[in-house]
Amino acid sequence: MSFQFVNRFRNMASDEMIKVVGDRFCVPYTMELLVKKKIQSFSNSHYDVFDTTGNILLQVNGGIWNLQKKRVMKDPAGLPVVTLREKQAISWKQEWQMHEGESRHCLCSVKRSGGFNIKSNLDVHLSSPYKDAACDFRVTGSLASLSIKVRRGNSIIAEVTHSYTWGSYKGKECFKIKVYPEVDYAFIVALLVIIHENDNA
């Protein structure tokens, strides 16, 4: 096998589209996103997601229904993209499910990979009847450490940074997300919301 062929194969693998929510959220270049979060009530947080030119791309809000946290992500037209629901199991492994739109069609489940760690890593399992126990994605880091990375295998597919400001103590926070080419940015934003909800549980 020639060196050129191996190199070309590696480039094709690195350019593979990673879609969970949908391919309309995958772009062929690195995306820089700004997420602004504010607390609207004791149980309700609101997130606005902007691109570098200030265009709003996504919004996430929700509260608690029947003692269960629920967050709904919508596009700029107000149409539901995904619904995040926290499972009502009593466990140190907080678990969420990501559903398509407002349906009960589960795209993936997300839960802590460790117990009471300062860095509360998350394991992400895509929904499939043919899967083994290994996770498909892993989120490492925490908001407390000011840095979060999303990995598939050994590859980093997105990074989140968080800076504490005076507004953080008033319930207003900002996050910067770098999403690498062909990675589903709606999926990455949903993971940020989940880790933020876990850290503030």
LOTOR-317162 format. One line per 5 residues: for each residue x, y, z negated of C-alpha. Coordinates in nm, 2 decimals, decimal comma, padded with zeros to 4 digits. Layout:
<lolos>
X Y Z | ...
</lolos>
This chain:
<lolos>
00,00 00,00 00,00 | 00,15 00,34 00,10 | 00,21 00,63 -00,13 | -00,02 00,85 00,08 | -00,31 00,60 00,05
-00,27 00,58 -00,33 | -00,25 00,95 -00,37 | -00,56 01,00 -00,15 | -00,75 00,73 -00,35 | -00,66 00,92 -00,68
-00,79 01,25 -00,53 | -01,12 01,08 -00,43 | -01,16 00,94 -00,78 | -01,10 01,28 -00,94 | -01,35 01,45 -00,71
-01,63 01,20 -00,80 | -01,95 01,37 -00,90 | -02,05 01,32 -01,26 | -02,42 01,37 -01,29 | -02,65 01,29 -01,58
-02,93 01,55 -01,57 | -02,91 01,61 -01,19 | -02,68 01,68 -00,90 | -02,81 02,04 -00,86 | -02,60 02,12 -01,17
-02,28 01,99 -01,01 | -02,07 02,23 -00,82 | -01,73 02,18 -00,63 | -01,54 02,43 -00,85 | -01,46 02,49 -01,21
-01,75 02,68 -01,38 | -01,70 02,93 -01,67 | -02,02 02,96 -01,88 | -02,11 03,19 -02,17 | -02,36 03,06 -02,42
-02,53 03,30 -02,66 | -02,71 03,15 -02,95 | -02,94 03,32 -03,20 | -03,15 03,19 -03,49 | -03,52 03,28 -03,45
-03,65 03,11 -03,76 | -03,54 02,85 -04,02 | -03,59 02,56 -03,78 | -03,57 02,73 -03,44 | -03,26 02,83 -03,25
-03,25 02,99 -02,90 | -02,96 02,95 -02,65 | -02,91 03,15 -02,33 | -02,65 03,03 -02,08 | -02,49 03,27 -01,83
-02,24 03,25 -01,55 | -01,95 03,49 -01,52 | -02,16 03,75 -01,33 | -02,42 03,76 -01,60 | -02,69 03,55 -01,42
-02,89 03,34 -01,66 | -02,87 02,97 -01,56 | -03,04 02,79 -01,85 | -03,23 02,85 -02,17 | -03,27 02,62 -02,47
-03,52 02,66 -02,75 | -03,74 02,45 -02,98 | -03,81 02,37 -03,34 | -03,93 02,08 -03,56 | -04,23 01,87 -03,48
-04,34 01,59 -03,71 | -04,01 01,63 -03,91 | -03,82 01,57 -03,58 | -03,59 01,82 -03,42 | -03,68 01,89 -03,05
-03,50 02,12 -02,81 | -03,62 02,19 -02,46 | -03,38 02,32 -02,18 | -03,54 02,52 -01,90 | -03,41 02,66 -01,58
-03,45 03,04 -01,48 | -03,80 02,97 -01,34 | -03,91 02,83 -01,68 | -03,93 02,47 -01,56 | -03,82 02,20 -01,81
-03,48 02,04 -01,73 | -03,43 01,81 -02,03 | -03,57 01,76 -02,37 | -03,34 01,67 -02,66 | -03,51 01,48 -02,94
-03,34 01,38 -03,27 | -03,43 01,02 -03,38 | -03,60 01,00 -03,72 | -03,37 00,72 -03,85 | -03,21 00,79 -04,19
-02,84 00,74 -04,12 | -02,51 00,92 -04,14 | -02,49 00,86 -03,77 | -02,72 01,13 -03,64 | -02,86 01,03 -03,31
-03,03 01,22 -03,03 | -03,19 01,12 -02,71 | -03,18 01,32 -02,39 | -03,50 01,29 -02,18 | -03,57 01,40 -01,83
-03,79 01,72 -01,82 | -04,05 01,68 -02,09 | -04,10 01,31 -02,02 | -04,00 01,01 -02,23 | -03,76 00,89 -01,96
-03,43 00,86 -02,15 | -03,12 00,97 -01,97 | -02,88 00,89 -02,25 | -02,84 00,86 -02,62 | -02,59 01,06 -02,83
-02,47 00,98 -03,18 | -02,18 01,04 -03,42 | -01,89 00,80 -03,37 | -01,77 00,85 -03,73 | -01,92 00,93 -04,07
-01,85 01,24 -04,28 | -01,55 01,36 -04,07 | -01,45 01,72 -04,03 | -01,42 01,65 -03,66 | -01,76 01,48 -03,60
-01,70 01,31 -03,27 | -01,99 01,20 -03,05 | -02,04 00,89 -02,84 | -02,26 00,92 -02,53 | -02,43 00,61 -02,39
-02,61 00,63 -02,05 | -02,94 00,45 -02,03 | -02,91 00,13 -01,84 | -03,03 -00,23 -01,90 | -02,69 -00,36 -01,77
-02,46 -00,17 -02,00 | -02,21 -00,30 -02,26 | -02,15 -00,14 -02,60 | -01,87 00,09 -02,48 | -01,96 00,46 -02,46
-01,96 00,64 -02,13 | -01,85 00,98 -02,26 | -01,70 01,10 -02,59 | -01,71 01,45 -02,74 | -01,42 01,53 -02,97
-01,37 01,82 -03,20 | -01,63 02,04 -03,38 | -01,74 02,40 -03,40 | -01,55 02,43 -03,73 | -01,23 02,35 -03,54
-01,32 02,61 -03,28 | -01,26 02,36 -03,00 | -01,46 02,08 -02,84 | -01,36 01,86 -02,55 | -01,58 01,62 -02,35
-01,41 01,32 -02,21 | -01,48 01,04 -01,97 | -01,22 00,78 -02,04 | -00,89 00,96 -02,07 | -01,00 01,25 -01,85
-01,13 01,58 -01,99 | -01,43 01,70 -01,80 | -01,53 02,00 -02,00 | -01,40 02,22 -02,29 | -01,58 02,45 -02,53
-01,43 02,73 -02,74 | -01,60 02,91 -03,02 | -01,48 03,23 -03,20 | -01,63 03,34 -03,53 | -01,73 03,70 -03,54
-01,94 03,92 -03,78 | -02,24 03,82 -03,57 | -02,19 03,45 -03,66 | -02,29 03,53 -04,02 | -02,61 03,69 -03,89
-02,71 03,39 -03,69 | -02,57 03,51 -03,35 | -02,29 03,31 -03,19 | -02,11 03,29 -02,86 | -01,94 02,99 -02,69
-01,73 02,97 -02,38 | -01,76 02,65 -02,17 | -01,52 02,54 -01,90 | -01,68 02,27 -01,68 | -01,46 02,10 -01,43
-01,55 02,05 -01,06 | -01,84 01,82 -00,98 | -01,94 01,78 -01,35 | -02,31 01,83 -01,45 | -02,30 02,15 -01,64
-02,66 02,11 -01,78 | -02,54 01,79 -01,94 | -02,24 01,96 -02,10 | -02,46 02,24 -02,23 | -02,70 01,98 -02,38
-02,40 01,82 -02,56 | -02,30 02,16 -02,70 | -02,65 02,21 -02,84 | -02,65 01,86 -03,00 | -02,31 01,91 -03,17
-02,42 02,25 -03,29 | -02,74 02,11 -03,44 | -02,55 01,83 -03,61 | -02,29 02,07 -03,75 | -02,57 02,29 -03,89
-02,79 02,00 -04,03
</lolos>
